[in-house]
Every structure is written in structure tokens, then in C-alpha cells.
């Protein structure tokens, strides 16, 4: 029997490639990808490619997708995909996925995309608060000319602290909502902070 001289790493990588229908989304799913990209571009200033990558990873049936597969499925350049995935990972929308022995870059979304983003945004608020506090430390509290400067910076610092409290409350309420939905008690009702009064 002839010896198999094929590279075992290559065969493993090939076996982990998603099926062809996962690389190319059908028309309806691709329509969602475009709708999400345009909506997030208009509402939040997210670059269109970032929105398309996010939408694609939400819609694909594959557990994880490589940079090359994203470029192929979205008909985008490798450079554009690289920049988009980097920004999405930093913002918390997308996670990196590592396969031992495979040097390619893979990405996936959490099942709770926006809950994950909300948790990541809290770290962004921390950084903003720290930067503003550093600016505040450069001012002179005894200089009347610095009074309006200090007020602006104090408001910015304290706003970030105040907002963090709301983030914690929102995350707790969101987890409670998901638990209630899983139990079947909430069904199709939308999550609200305060129930409407009768």
C-alpha cells in the first residue's frame, strides 16, 4: 500500500473550510448584510465594509470564517477585510477564533452580538474618563481663567462615570430579559426598562 505523503495539517485545514454555500450567502441573506451595513453606516458612522463583515458573520452557517473567505464572500479586498475585522474586534462586535496549527485568521460573532458590544463599550468609557481626568490634572484650580476649562472637563469625566452606572444596569436587565425569554415567560414582548402603566 503506497505511503500517504500528504501534509496532515493541510488536510485538517481543508476539512475545516465551510461549505461553498456558507461562503456565498443567498440573495435574501446578502440583502440583510447590505441593509445592516447601510443602517450602521448612517446611524453610527460604521464603515460599510465593517457592517458587511458583521452582517456576514451573523448570517453564515459556519462556526468561524477566515479572512480569505470573508473577502471571497463579500467580494472585498484582503486589505479592506483586515482593517474591518481589526476595528470590529476592538469594538467588541467580532471575536478572533484560533485553530491550533492553522496560521490563518478566523473570526466569528458571539450569539449575543450587541450584549458583547455593550460590555466592551464600558472599557471604552473607562479610557475616555481616564483621558479627560488626565486633561483635568493639567489645569490650575486656582486660576480663574481655567474655571470654564475645568467645568467642561469635570462634566466630561463625571458623565463617563455616570454612564457606566447605566451600562451596568442595562447589562443586568438584558441578562434578566434573556433568562425570562428562555423560560418562556416573556415570549415575544420587547425588552423595556419600565413597563407601561395601565
VENBELUR-V837554 format. One record per residue. BURIAL is # if it has 24 or more other ideal C-beta (glycine too) atoms within 12 Angstrom, else .. Layout:
burial:BURIAL
burial:BURIAL
This chain:
burial:.
burial:.
burial:.
burial:.
burial:.
burial:.
burial:.
burial:.
burial:.
burial:.
burial:.
burial:.
burial:.
burial:.
burial:.
burial:#
burial:#
burial:#
burial:.
burial:.
burial:.
burial:#
burial:#
burial:.
burial:#
burial:.
burial:.
burial:.
burial:#
burial:.
burial:.
burial:.
burial:#
burial:#
burial:.
burial:#
burial:#
burial:.
burial:.
burial:#
burial:.
burial:.
burial:.
burial:.
burial:.
burial:#
burial:#
burial:#
burial:#
burial:#
burial:#
burial:#
burial:#
burial:#
burial:#
burial:#
burial:#
burial:#
burial:#
burial:#
burial:.
burial:#
burial:.
burial:#
burial:#
burial:#
burial:#
burial:.
burial:#
burial:#
burial:#
burial:.
burial:#
burial:#
burial:.
burial:#
burial:.
burial:.
burial:.
burial:.
burial:#
burial:.
burial:.
burial:#
burial:#
burial:.
burial:#
burial:#
burial:#
burial:.
burial:#
burial:#
burial:#
burial:#
burial:#
burial:.
burial:#
burial:.
burial:.
burial:.
burial:.
burial:.
burial:.
burial:#
burial:#
burial:#
burial:#
burial:#
burial:#
burial:#
burial:.
burial:.
burial:#
burial:#
burial:#
burial:#
burial:#
burial:#
burial:#
burial:#
burial:#
burial:#
burial:.
burial:.
burial:#
burial:.
burial:.
burial:.
burial:#
burial:.
burial:.
burial:#
burial:.
burial:.
burial:.
burial:#
burial:.
burial:.
burial:.
burial:.
burial:.
burial:.
burial:.
burial:.
burial:.
burial:.
burial:.
burial:.
burial:.
burial:#
burial:.
burial:.
burial:#
burial:#
burial:.
burial:#
burial:#
burial:.
burial:.
burial:#
burial:.
burial:.
burial:.
burial:#
burial:.
burial:.
burial:#
burial:.
burial:.
burial:#
burial:#
burial:.
burial:.
burial:#
burial:.
burial:.
burial:.
burial:.
burial:.
burial:.
burial:.
burial:.
burial:.
burial:.
burial:.
burial:.
burial:.
burial:.
burial:.
burial:.
burial:.
burial:.
burial:.
burial:.
burial:.
burial:.
burial:.
burial:.
